[in-house]
């Protein structure tokens, strides 16, 4: 890498930073523009693929790669029942990009760390997401979306473009990061104005509440106390109790907005169908993204409830079990556990913030299949890759 010419270096820097900027703009606002982030990362990933020090990669990184391979095999080995043929293979890009972006990110943050550029990313990330929340809140109360210029007939905050569940879970991802920034404000005040940060936190906290998405609420409330887990176990316990009480109060205040017994029955029926799919094809499941095409047929075959309701498993664990079988489930669990252990063992600020993020991902994923939805995967994989930057070589991490 020492022999890299200036022109190539500038191009790589532009593409990596450009990709990060697109992510900052689009993670909670627009799934359409996010594809540009992958396009911009293509050249850096190809260039560094042959130059990366793979021996330095973490266990979670290798588990992620194995998971991607299991997903590919699940599609290839289930063509006899595949509804969309080999099309689901294109979705493995999220996991492969998560793995192959590690080397470009490490190089960029080691050699081209710039406070102003990082600060700009924070401001764009916060501004774009807060704008989406404000539009969603406005639309919810006034019944009209001023961006899409359409009437809205929902009592739930659906963000900029009306996808309540996807938006709510991405907002919970965003909010736990912002909560971490508030918690470690003395570490990050160089990058962002704290009064602006507090305003962003408050607006998006209200935005998350108004989504009335119970899984996203629960994930956030469970994760928040873990900012204290490493440093103060006694206070951690007190905050756990406080979060439980707060959750009960919020649930009570929301009233009928969160009482959805039909939704609960449908979810449970999807879990039953996914487990039936696993029992029928235990090694590699029904094939990644193929379970949702067969969920109604599985319910009919095994006489399961809610036969009219189909789709993904509404659970990351059941989704991986039913669609990628035992091999995919083990790889997924290994990736998650290794990632969690790495953040627990690391005492850096990035690790301390990513630890609760993983818990939001896990808890929210108990009732929503975020591992199979592209808009959520953009967020999850971006955070994973950035948290893998080695603090020993990254000037950004050292500064924190």
matplotlib code that plots the C-alpha trace (Angstrom):
import matplotlib.pyplot as plt

x = [0.0, 3.0, 3.5, 0.0, 0.1, -1.6, -4.3, -5.4, -5.3, -7.5, -10.0, -10.2, -10.6, -13.3, -15.2, -14.9, -15.9, -18.6, -20.1, -20.1, -21.8, -24.5, -25.1, -25.4, -28.0, -30.1, -30.0, -33.3, -34.6, -34.4, -33.7, -33.3, -30.2, -28.5, -27.5, -25.1, -23.1, -22.5, -21.5, -19.0, -17.4, -17.0, -13.6, -12.1, -13.3, -11.8, -8.5, -8.1, -9.4, -5.9, -4.0, -5.9, -4.2, -6.8, -4.9, -5.9, -9.6, -11.8, -13.7, -16.9, -15.7, -15.0, -18.3, -20.0, -18.3, -19.3, -22.9, -22.8, -21.6, -24.3, -26.9, -25.6, -25.6, -29.2, -30.3, -28.3, -29.4, -33.1, -33.8, -36.4, -38.7, -37.3, -40.0, -37.6, -34.8, -31.4, -32.5, -32.1, -28.3, -28.1, -29.1, -25.9, -24.2, -25.0, -23.1, -20.2, -19.9, -19.9, -16.9, -14.9, -15.4, -13.4, -10.0, -10.9, -12.4, -9.4, -7.0, -9.1, -9.4, -5.8, -4.3, -7.0, -8.6, -9.9, -11.9, -13.8, -14.9, -16.0, -17.9, -19.6, -20.7, -22.2, -24.1, -25.5, -26.5, -28.3, -29.9, -31.2, -32.7, -34.2, -35.8, -37.4, -38.7, -40.1, -41.9, -43.2, -44.5, -46.1, -47.7, -49.1, -50.8, -51.9, -52.7, -50.5, -46.9, -45.3, -42.5, -44.4, -47.4, -49.8, -52.6, -51.7, -54.3, -52.1, -51.9, -48.3, -45.1, -44.0, -41.0, -40.4, -41.8, -44.4, -42.7, -43.6, -41.8, -38.6, -38.4, -39.1, -36.3, -33.8, -34.8, -34.2, -30.7, -30.1, -31.4, -29.2, -26.2, -27.3, -28.0, -24.4, -23.1, -25.0, -23.7, -20.1, -20.6, -17.2, -15.5, -17.4, -18.0, -15.1, -17.2, -20.7, -22.4, -23.9, -27.0, -27.7, -27.1, -29.6, -32.2, -31.6, -32.0, -35.3, -36.9, -36.1, -37.0, -40.5, -40.4, -39.7, -42.5, -45.0, -44.1, -46.0, -43.7, -43.5, -40.5, -38.4, -39.4, -38.5, -35.2, -34.2, -35.4, -33.5, -30.3, -30.0, -29.0, -26.1, -24.2, -23.5, -22.9, -19.1, -18.6, -21.2, -23.1, -25.2, -26.5, -27.0, -29.4, -31.3, -31.6, -32.9, -35.7, -36.4, -36.5, -39.0, -41.2, -40.9, -41.7, -44.9, -45.9, -45.3, -47.3, -50.2, -50.1, -50.1, -53.4, -55.1, -52.3, -50.1, -52.8, -52.8, -53.8, -54.2, -50.6, -49.4, -51.3, -49.9, -46.3, -46.6, -48.0, -45.0, -42.6, -44.5, -44.2, -40.5, -39.9, -41.9, -39.7, -36.6, -37.9, -38.7, -35.3, -33.0, -29.6, -30.0, -33.7, -36.0, -33.4, -32.7, -35.7, -37.6, -39.4, -41.6, -42.7, -43.9, -45.1, -48.8, -48.3, -46.4, -49.3, -51.8, -49.6, -49.1, -52.5, -51.1, -53.1, -53.5, -53.2, -54.1, -51.1, -47.7, -44.3, -41.0, -40.7, -41.0, -38.0, -34.3, -33.8, -36.7, -36.0, -32.4, -33.6, -36.4, -34.6, -31.0, -31.3, -29.1, -25.9, -27.0, -28.5, -25.2, -23.2, -25.6, -25.5, -21.7, -21.4, -23.6, -22.0, -18.4, -19.4, -20.9, -17.9, -15.5, -17.4, -17.6, -13.8, -13.0, -13.0, -13.0, -15.9, -16.9, -17.1, -19.0, -21.7, -21.8, -22.4, -26.0, -26.5, -26.0, -28.6, -31.1, -30.5, -30.9, -34.0, -35.7, -35.0, -37.0, -40.2, -39.1, -36.9, -34.4, -31.8, -33.8, -34.9, -32.5, -33.2, -32.3, -29.3, -27.8, -27.7, -26.7, -23.8, -22.6, -22.4, -20.8, -18.0, -17.3, -17.1, -14.5, -11.9, -9.0, -8.4, -4.7, -4.4, -7.3, -6.5, -10.3, -10.6, -7.4, -8.8, -12.0]
y = [0.0, 2.3, 2.4, 3.6, 6.6, 9.9, 9.7, 6.3, 7.3, 10.3, 8.2, 5.6, 8.3, 10.0, 6.7, 5.5, 8.9, 9.3, 5.9, 6.9, 10.2, 8.4, 6.1, 9.1, 10.7, 7.6, 5.1, 6.3, 8.4, 6.7, 3.1, 4.2, 6.3, 3.8, 1.6, 4.3, 3.6, 0.0, 1.3, 3.7, 1.0, -1.5, -0.2, 0.1, -3.4, -4.9, -3.1, -4.0, -7.6, -8.6, -6.5, -7.0, -8.6, -11.3, -12.7, -9.6, -10.1, -10.9, -14.1, -12.2, -11.2, -14.8, -15.9, -13.3, -14.6, -18.2, -17.0, -15.5, -18.8, -20.7, -18.3, -18.9, -22.7, -22.5, -20.9, -23.2, -26.3, -25.5, -24.7, -27.5, -25.3, -21.9, -19.4, -16.7, -19.0, -17.6, -14.0, -14.2, -14.6, -10.9, -10.2, -11.8, -8.6, -7.0, -9.6, -9.8, -6.0, -6.1, -8.4, -6.9, -3.3, -3.9, -3.4, -0.2, 1.3, 0.3, 1.9, 5.1, 5.7, 4.9, 7.1, 9.8, 10.6, 14.1, 15.7, 18.0, 15.1, 12.9, 15.9, 16.5, 12.9, 13.2, 16.4, 14.9, 11.7, 13.5, 16.1, 13.6, 11.3, 14.1, 15.5, 12.1, 12.0, 15.5, 14.7, 11.5, 13.3, 16.1, 13.5, 11.5, 14.6, 16.5, 13.5, 14.8, 14.1, 17.4, 15.5, 12.9, 15.2, 12.5, 12.1, 9.9, 7.8, 6.2, 7.0, 5.8, 7.8, 6.2, 8.5, 10.0, 7.4, 5.4, 2.1, 1.9, -1.3, -0.8, 2.9, 2.2, -0.4, 1.7, 4.6, 2.4, 1.7, 5.4, 6.4, 4.0, 5.4, 9.0, 7.9, 6.6, 9.9, 11.7, 9.3, 9.8, 13.4, 14.5, 12.1, 13.3, 17.0, 17.8, 16.4, 17.8, 20.6, 19.1, 21.3, 20.2, 16.6, 16.9, 18.3, 15.4, 12.9, 14.4, 14.7, 11.2, 9.8, 11.3, 10.0, 6.4, 6.6, 7.7, 4.7, 2.7, -0.2, -2.4, -4.4, -1.3, 0.2, -2.9, -3.2, 0.4, 0.2, -3.1, -1.8, 1.7, 0.4, -1.5, 1.7, 1.3, -2.5, -2.2, 0.7, 0.6, -2.6, -1.2, 1.8, -0.6, -2.6, 0.5, 1.7, -1.7, -1.4, 2.2, 1.2, -1.6, 0.9, 3.4, 0.8, -0.1, 3.6, 4.1, 1.0, 2.3, 5.8, 4.4, 2.5, 1.0, 2.2, -0.8, -3.4, -5.6, -9.1, -10.1, -9.0, -11.2, -14.3, -13.7, -13.5, -16.6, -18.5, -17.3, -18.7, -22.0, -22.1, -21.3, -24.1, -26.5, -25.5, -26.2, -29.6, -30.5, -29.3, -29.1, -28.7, -25.6, -24.8, -23.6, -21.2, -17.6, -15.4, -18.5, -19.3, -16.2, -17.5, -20.8, -19.7, -20.0, -23.4, -24.6, -23.5, -25.3, -28.5, -28.6, -27.2, -24.2, -21.1, -17.8, -19.5, -16.4, -14.5, -15.0, -13.4, -13.5, -15.1, -11.9, -13.0, -13.1, -16.4, -18.2, -16.6, -18.0, -21.3, -21.8, -20.3, -21.4, -24.3, -25.4, -24.4, -20.9, -20.5, -21.6, -19.2, -16.3, -17.0, -17.3, -14.0, -12.3, -13.8, -13.1, -9.5, -9.1, -10.6, -8.3, -5.2, -6.4, -7.0, -3.7, -0.6, 2.0, 4.4, 2.9, -0.6, 0.8, 2.3, -0.7, -3.1, -1.7, -1.4, -5.2, -5.7, -3.4, -5.5, -8.8, -7.8, -6.0, -9.0, -11.3, -10.0, -8.5, -10.1, -7.3, -9.8, -10.3, -6.7, -4.6, -1.2, -2.7, -4.6, -1.4, 0.0, -3.2, -4.0, -0.4, -0.3, -3.7, -2.8, 0.5, -1.1, -3.6, -0.8, -1.8, 0.8, 0.1, 1.4, 3.8, 7.4, 8.0, 5.3, 6.4, 9.9, 8.6]
z = [0.0, 0.5, -3.3, -3.9, -6.3, -5.4, -8.0, -6.8, -3.2, -3.8, -5.8, -3.0, -0.3, -2.3, -2.8, 0.8, 2.3, -0.4, 0.6, 4.2, 3.4, 1.4, 4.3, 6.6, 4.4, 3.6, 6.5, 7.9, 5.0, 1.6, 0.7, -2.9, -2.6, -0.3, -3.3, -4.3, -1.1, -2.4, -5.8, -4.4, -2.2, -5.2, -6.3, -2.8, -1.9, -5.0, -4.5, -0.9, -1.3, -2.5, 0.0, 3.3, 6.3, 6.8, 9.8, 11.7, 11.0, 14.0, 14.7, 14.1, 10.6, 9.7, 11.2, 9.0, 5.9, 6.8, 7.3, 3.8, 2.4, 4.2, 2.8, -0.7, -0.2, 1.1, -2.2, -4.4, -2.7, -2.7, -6.3, -6.4, -4.3, -5.3, -6.3, -7.5, -8.7, -8.0, -7.4, -3.6, -4.2, -4.9, -1.3, 0.0, -1.1, 2.2, 4.2, 1.7, 1.6, 5.4, 5.3, 2.4, 3.5, 6.6, 5.0, 3.1, 6.3, 8.3, 5.7, 5.5, 9.2, 9.8, 7.1, 6.4, 9.7, 9.6, 12.4, 10.1, 7.8, 10.7, 12.1, 8.8, 8.7, 12.2, 11.3, 8.1, 9.8, 12.6, 10.3, 7.7, 10.4, 12.4, 9.2, 8.6, 12.1, 11.9, 8.6, 10.0, 13.2, 11.1, 8.8, 11.7, 13.3, 10.1, 7.9, 5.1, 4.1, 2.8, 1.1, -0.9, -1.1, -0.1, 2.4, 5.4, 7.3, 10.0, 13.7, 13.7, 12.8, 9.6, 8.8, 5.4, 3.1, 5.2, 6.0, 9.7, 10.8, 8.8, 9.8, 13.5, 13.8, 11.9, 14.2, 17.3, 15.8, 15.3, 18.7, 20.6, 18.8, 19.7, 23.3, 23.4, 22.0, 24.7, 27.4, 26.1, 25.2, 26.6, 24.2, 21.1, 21.8, 19.4, 16.5, 17.2, 19.1, 22.3, 22.3, 18.7, 19.8, 22.7, 20.3, 17.9, 20.8, 22.0, 18.6, 17.6, 21.0, 20.5, 16.9, 18.1, 20.7, 18.0, 15.8, 18.4, 17.4, 20.4, 19.3, 18.6, 21.9, 23.8, 22.1, 22.9, 26.5, 27.1, 25.6, 27.3, 30.7, 29.2, 28.7, 32.5, 32.4, 32.2, 34.5, 37.3, 37.9, 40.8, 38.8, 35.9, 38.0, 39.1, 35.5, 34.4, 36.9, 35.8, 32.1, 32.9, 34.7, 31.9, 29.4, 31.3, 31.5, 27.8, 27.0, 29.2, 27.7, 24.1, 24.9, 21.8, 19.6, 20.7, 21.5, 18.4, 19.3, 15.6, 14.9, 17.8, 16.5, 13.0, 14.3, 16.4, 13.4, 11.3, 14.0, 14.0, 10.2, 10.2, 12.7, 10.6, 7.6, 9.7, 10.7, 7.1, 5.8, 8.8, 7.2, 4.9, 5.4, 2.6, 1.2, 2.1, 1.3, 0.1, 3.3, 2.9, -0.5, 1.1, 4.5, 3.6, 2.0, 5.0, 7.3, 5.1, 5.0, 8.8, 9.7, 11.4, 12.5, 10.6, 7.2, 5.3, 6.6, 4.9, 4.6, 6.4, 9.9, 11.9, 13.9, 13.0, 14.8, 13.2, 9.8, 9.8, 11.1, 8.6, 5.6, 6.1, 8.4, 11.3, 9.4, 8.7, 12.2, 13.8, 11.6, 12.4, 16.1, 16.0, 14.2, 16.8, 19.8, 18.6, 17.8, 21.2, 23.0, 21.1, 22.2, 25.8, 25.8, 24.2, 26.5, 23.7, 23.2, 19.8, 21.4, 24.4, 22.1, 19.7, 22.7, 23.3, 19.5, 19.2, 21.9, 20.0, 16.9, 18.9, 20.9, 18.1, 15.9, 18.2, 16.7, 13.3, 10.6, 10.2, 8.9, 5.7, 5.0, 2.9, 4.5, 7.9, 6.6, 5.3, 8.8, 10.6, 8.2, 8.1, 11.9, 12.1, 9.6, 11.3, 14.8, 13.5, 12.9, 15.1, 17.8, 17.7, 14.1, 13.8, 14.6, 15.0, 17.6, 19.4, 19.6, 21.2]

ax = plt.figure().add_subplot(projection="3d")
ax.plot(x, y, z, "-o")
ax.set_aspect("equal")
plt.show()
